């Protein structure tokens, strides 16, 4: 199988009979992984997108197995979009990794804590309104459509309702590890979308970079906004705010920005979509 054809990872159909989908739209469905094989398929898709397409640097073990993985995978929930165009060969075409606060605190903490100081955000959480970390989001190239993205968000919406989440957060990545290339975008985010102090995570050394590199008046706001990756723009549309400082992730060839989304600030447009999650 060539790389171009492999950018959707096949699953044995029998695996999908063990748990219901969250929702379905045409030949696509969104569900939580319930088996090691489904998680492995998500990891294989992540490898093809992050390492083959985006230029991240795998460890020797990752390269041998052609899977992106870390210690968090074992305790996270894995959201999958599956294409059933071929009923005998369903394929994982999109994924998101979800980590609830209660699970994270019992298993060494959040992934984002390796890049950002989460203390202000952690202080706002309560058992009744806990945090949810979103990460490792990717979609196979041929499925980067509104239908696929909508299913991922509907899956997240169902998860929010089930677990009483107060804030979503995670890292959004700007492709390329040279922060100078992203000075306008980082500065625009800092001037227009900075989170209040009580929700403002701060990038950690040694690879933190100042987001306030350019004065607001010198930035072409329209160009800076257009240059943002689609995922980050989607987060901003649902009321997201950013932390202070970027984190250069040399392994993934990115500059990461901390993003936090209070659930009660989600715009009415997306609240309607979220409310349809169980239709």
C-alpha positions as CSV (number, residue, x, y, z in Angstrom):
1,X,0.0,0.0,0.0
2,X,1.4,3.4,-0.9
3,X,1.7,6.3,1.5
4,X,-0.9,8.3,-0.5
5,X,-3.4,5.4,0.0
6,X,-2.5,4.6,3.5
7,X,-3.5,8.0,5.0
8,X,-6.6,6.4,6.5
9,X,-6.0,3.4,8.7
10,X,-8.1,0.3,8.3
11,X,-9.8,-1.6,11.1
12,X,-11.4,-5.1,11.3
13,X,-15.1,-4.5,11.1
14,X,-15.8,-6.9,14.0
15,X,-14.1,-4.5,16.4
16,X,-16.8,-1.8,15.8
17,X,-19.7,-4.1,16.8
18,X,-18.7,-4.0,20.5
19,X,-19.8,-0.4,21.2
20,X,-22.3,2.1,19.6
21,X,-21.2,5.1,17.7
22,X,-21.9,8.6,19.2
23,X,-23.4,9.7,15.9
24,X,-23.3,9.1,12.2
25,X,-23.5,11.3,9.1
26,X,-23.7,9.4,5.8
27,X,-20.8,7.0,5.6
28,X,-18.9,8.7,8.5
29,X,-19.3,8.0,12.2
30,X,-17.7,9.3,15.3
31,X,-17.0,7.0,18.3
32,X,-14.7,6.5,21.3
33,X,-12.1,3.8,20.8
34,X,-12.9,0.7,22.9
35,X,-10.0,-1.6,21.9
36,X,-6.2,-1.5,21.7
37,X,-6.5,-2.0,17.9
38,X,-8.6,1.1,17.5
39,X,-6.0,3.1,19.5
40,X,-3.2,1.7,17.4
41,X,-5.1,2.8,14.3
42,X,-5.3,6.3,15.7
43,X,-1.6,6.3,16.5
44,X,-0.8,5.1,13.0
45,X,-2.9,7.9,11.5
46,X,-1.2,10.4,13.8
47,X,2.2,9.1,12.6
48,X,1.4,9.6,9.0
49,X,0.1,13.2,9.6
50,X,2.6,14.5,12.2
51,X,5.8,12.7,11.0
52,X,5.4,11.9,7.3
53,X,3.4,15.0,6.4
54,X,4.4,17.7,8.9
55,X,8.0,16.8,9.5
56,X,8.0,15.8,13.2
57,X,11.0,13.7,14.3
58,X,10.1,10.2,15.5
59,X,12.0,8.2,18.1
60,X,13.5,5.0,16.7
61,X,10.7,3.0,18.3
62,X,8.1,5.2,16.7
63,X,9.7,4.9,13.3
64,X,10.0,1.1,13.6
65,X,6.3,0.7,14.4
66,X,5.1,3.8,12.4
67,X,3.0,4.9,15.3
68,X,2.9,8.2,17.3
69,X,2.6,7.3,21.0
70,X,3.4,8.4,24.5
71,X,2.6,7.4,28.1
72,X,-0.7,9.5,28.0
73,X,-2.2,7.3,25.3
74,X,-2.9,4.5,27.9
75,X,-5.1,6.7,30.1
76,X,-6.7,9.0,27.5
77,X,-10.0,8.5,25.7
78,X,-9.5,8.4,21.9
79,X,-12.2,9.9,19.7
80,X,-12.3,8.4,16.2
81,X,-14.0,9.4,12.9
82,X,-14.5,6.2,10.8
83,X,-15.3,6.0,7.2
84,X,-17.6,3.1,6.2
85,X,-17.4,3.6,2.4
86,X,-16.1,0.1,2.2
87,X,-18.1,-2.0,4.7
88,X,-15.5,-4.7,4.8
89,X,-12.6,-2.2,5.4
90,X,-13.7,0.6,7.7
91,X,-11.0,3.2,8.1
92,X,-10.0,5.7,10.8
93,X,-9.8,9.1,9.1
94,X,-9.7,11.5,12.0
95,X,-8.9,11.4,15.7
96,X,-8.7,13.5,18.9
97,X,-7.2,12.6,22.3
98,X,-9.2,13.5,25.4
99,X,-7.9,13.6,28.9
100,X,-10.1,14.5,31.9
101,X,-8.7,16.2,34.9
102,X,-9.6,13.4,37.3
103,X,-7.8,10.9,35.1
104,X,-4.8,13.1,34.6
105,X,-4.3,13.8,38.3
106,X,-4.3,10.1,39.0
107,X,-1.8,9.3,36.2
108,X,1.0,11.9,36.3
109,X,-0.8,15.0,35.1
110,X,-1.6,16.6,31.8
111,X,0.4,16.5,28.6
112,X,0.3,20.3,28.3
113,X,2.0,20.6,31.7
114,X,5.3,19.7,30.0
115,X,5.1,22.9,28.0
116,X,3.0,25.3,30.1
117,X,2.5,26.2,33.8
118,X,-1.1,25.2,34.3
119,X,-1.4,26.4,37.9
120,X,-3.8,29.3,37.4
121,X,-6.2,27.1,35.4
122,X,-6.0,24.2,37.8
123,X,-6.9,26.5,40.6
124,X,-10.3,27.3,38.9
125,X,-11.4,23.7,38.5
126,X,-13.8,22.0,40.8
127,X,-15.0,18.4,41.0
128,X,-18.3,19.4,39.5
129,X,-16.7,21.4,36.7
130,X,-13.4,19.8,35.8
131,X,-11.0,20.4,33.0
132,X,-10.7,18.5,29.7
133,X,-7.5,18.5,27.7
134,X,-7.8,18.1,23.9
135,X,-4.8,16.9,21.9
136,X,-3.3,15.0,19.1
137,X,-6.0,16.2,16.7
138,X,-5.5,15.1,13.0
139,X,-7.6,14.3,10.0
140,X,-6.4,12.4,6.9
141,X,-5.9,14.7,3.9
142,X,-8.8,13.4,1.7
143,X,-11.2,13.8,4.6
144,X,-10.4,17.4,5.7
145,X,-13.9,18.5,5.2
146,X,-16.6,20.3,7.3
147,X,-18.4,16.9,7.7
148,X,-15.4,15.3,9.3
149,X,-14.6,18.3,11.6
150,X,-18.3,18.6,12.5
151,X,-18.3,14.9,13.6
152,X,-15.3,15.4,15.8
153,X,-16.9,18.4,17.5
154,X,-20.1,16.5,18.0
155,X,-18.2,13.8,19.6
156,X,-16.5,16.3,21.9
157,X,-19.9,17.8,22.7
158,X,-21.3,14.5,23.8
159,X,-18.2,14.0,26.0
160,X,-18.7,17.4,27.6
161,X,-22.3,16.5,28.5
162,X,-21.3,13.2,30.0
163,X,-18.5,14.5,32.2
164,X,-19.5,18.0,33.3
165,X,-16.6,19.8,31.8
166,X,-16.0,23.5,32.8
167,X,-13.1,24.3,30.5
168,X,-11.5,22.7,27.5
169,X,-7.8,23.4,26.9
170,X,-4.8,22.2,25.0
171,X,-2.0,23.2,22.7
172,X,-2.5,24.5,19.2
173,X,0.5,24.3,16.9
174,X,1.9,26.7,14.3
175,X,3.9,24.7,11.8
176,X,7.6,25.4,11.8
177,X,9.8,25.7,14.9
178,X,11.3,29.1,14.1
179,X,9.3,31.6,16.2
180,X,10.4,34.5,14.0
181,X,8.3,33.1,11.2
182,X,5.2,33.4,13.4
183,X,5.9,36.8,15.0
184,X,2.8,38.4,13.5
185,X,0.4,35.6,14.3
186,X,1.7,35.2,17.9
187,X,1.6,39.0,18.5
188,X,-2.0,39.2,17.1
189,X,-3.1,36.4,19.4
190,X,-1.5,38.1,22.4
191,X,-3.1,41.5,21.6
192,X,-6.6,40.2,20.8
193,X,-7.2,36.9,22.5
194,X,-5.1,36.8,25.7
195,X,-6.8,34.9,28.5
196,X,-7.5,36.7,31.8
197,X,-4.9,36.0,34.5
198,X,-6.9,33.3,36.3
199,X,-7.0,31.2,33.1
200,X,-3.6,32.2,31.6
201,X,-1.1,29.4,31.4
202,X,2.5,30.5,30.8
203,X,5.0,28.8,28.5
204,X,7.8,27.1,30.3
205,X,11.6,27.4,29.7
206,X,13.9,26.5,28.1
207,X,12.1,27.0,24.7
208,X,9.5,29.5,25.6
209,X,9.2,32.6,23.4
210,X,7.6,36.0,23.9
211,X,4.3,36.3,22.0
212,X,4.3,40.1,22.4
213,X,7.0,40.6,19.8
214,X,5.3,43.2,17.7
215,X,3.1,46.2,18.7
216,X,-0.5,45.9,17.9
217,X,-0.5,48.9,15.5
218,X,2.2,47.3,13.3
219,X,0.4,44.1,12.6
220,X,-1.7,43.4,9.5
221,X,-4.6,41.9,11.5
222,X,-6.3,40.3,8.5
223,X,-3.1,38.7,7.2
224,X,-2.2,37.4,10.7
225,X,-5.6,35.9,11.2
226,X,-5.6,34.2,7.8
227,X,-2.1,32.7,8.5
228,X,-3.4,30.8,11.6
229,X,-3.9,27.1,11.2
230,X,-7.5,26.0,10.7
231,X,-7.7,24.2,14.0
232,X,-6.7,27.3,15.9
233,X,-9.1,29.5,14.0
234,X,-11.8,27.0,14.8
235,X,-11.0,27.3,18.5
236,X,-11.1,31.1,18.4
237,X,-14.6,30.9,16.8
238,X,-15.9,29.0,19.8
239,X,-14.6,31.6,22.2
240,X,-11.1,30.4,22.9
241,X,-8.4,32.4,24.5
242,X,-4.6,32.0,24.6
243,X,-2.0,31.7,27.2
244,X,1.2,33.8,27.5
245,X,4.2,32.7,25.5
246,X,4.8,30.2,22.8
247,X,6.6,26.9,23.3
248,X,9.0,25.7,20.6
249,X,8.5,21.9,20.2
250,X,11.5,20.8,18.1
251,X,10.3,17.1,17.9
252,X,7.0,18.1,16.3
253,X,8.5,21.1,14.3
254,X,6.0,23.5,15.8
255,X,5.6,26.6,18.0
256,X,2.8,25.7,20.4
257,X,0.2,28.1,21.8
258,X,-1.9,27.3,24.9
259,X,-5.6,27.5,24.2
260,X,-8.4,27.5,26.8
261,X,-12.1,27.5,26.1
262,X,-14.6,28.0,28.9
263,X,-17.6,25.9,28.0
264,X,-20.1,28.6,29.0
265,X,-18.5,31.0,26.5
266,X,-19.1,28.8,23.5
267,X,-21.0,30.8,20.9
268,X,-24.7,30.1,20.3
269,X,-23.8,28.9,16.8
270,X,-21.6,26.1,18.1
271,X,-23.8,25.5,21.2
272,X,-26.6,24.5,18.7
273,X,-24.2,22.0,17.0
274,X,-23.1,20.7,20.4
275,X,-26.7,20.3,21.5
276,X,-27.3,18.1,18.4
277,X,-24.6,15.7,19.5
278,X,-27.0,13.0,20.5
279,X,-29.5,13.3,17.7
